[in-house]
Amino acid sequence: SARVLSGIQPTADSFHLGNLLGALRQWVALQDDFDAFYFVPDLHAITLPQEPKQLRARTRIAAAQILALGVDPSRSTLFVQSQVPEHAQLAWVLDCITGFGEASRMTQFKDKSSKNGSEQSSVGLFAYPMLMAADILLYRPALVPVGEDQRQHLELTRDLAQRFNSRFGKTFVVPEGHIVKETAKIYDLQDPTSKMSKSASTPAGLINILDEPKVSAKKIRSAVTDNEREIRFDPVEKAGVSNLLVIQSALSNTPVQTLVENYEGKGYGDLKSDTADVLTEFVVPLKAKVDEFLADPAELDRILADGAERARSIASATLAQVYDRVGFLAPS
Ligand code: TYM
């Protein structure tokens, strides 16, 4: 069957609600119909400084969360990027067909490098989108499930695939993004016009799925709304309320419209406490499962080693073809 591929960085002690609703839920759903490849991009993580011990721990925590959410390693391939060296190898080839100006236009690079200043920003941060393109193109997936913030990187991936194909002969599949409109961008609870992100200006705007439910409930109760009282879905005029509706809708599998109808005559306090309850119901069993996976790191590492082996069998075949087309001598 057709393939899907996606990745999520191991750069925090927990995934957040944006990661969950924008991407990870789609990962779990897609494995029913696709041959799925999911991975933890630790090579991407080091484009910003990481403490080695912490990176290793967070890589396992990331894998444990993906498994706890329902990615099934007997059907889907789950692996860690650094254990499949072909990613870095293909990235170099793609770096060499990417224009300097083209890479300079990536908005995520511009945001991250302007935060740190160009002297502090690494060349790796600049090359990040081409590594992401390599991650994808190695596996020839039909679909790449991601949130809205990855759209520009996917466009670059498609451009590079087409460019390589037209220069060297058809090699790559040009992938489509799978961006679910309703949840493609979950917003910061304190600043509901900015996306929820681990680098948010205040931790009060960010819901980590492994945090104590009480901590998250408090953040939801303090979420910024507006001065009206009416609960309706209007992302422009009522960004905060609409964000809570989207979150509750996704976590409870209830259409936003149904929620809005049920809230007729009720207030923001009801919306907030229900959203907190639905979140609590979701995260309590999830956290228990994550802890179970983390309690047996040897088994977790075995799952990842098995995934890396499966991933390599595909990645190495694509890379061999690329090396040949580019004009490298065959390995002896
Ligand atoms: P990362 O690790 O920042 O985020 C993981 C996934 O979560 C989505 N996401 C959101 N979705 C909705 N609302 C939000 N507020 C929100 N914040 C994050 C992201 O869109 C993403 O899907 N470059 C990627 C990782 C990567 C990758 C890949 C993805 C590396 N190689 C190949 C797909 C294919 C990243 O940094 O995502």
Residues whose N, C-alpha, C, O or C-beta is under 5 A from the ligand:
A	BS01	TYM	L5 S6 G7 I8 Q9 G18 N19 G22 A23 P41 M132 D135 I136 P145 V146 G147 E148 D149 Q150 T183 A184 K185 I186 K195 M196
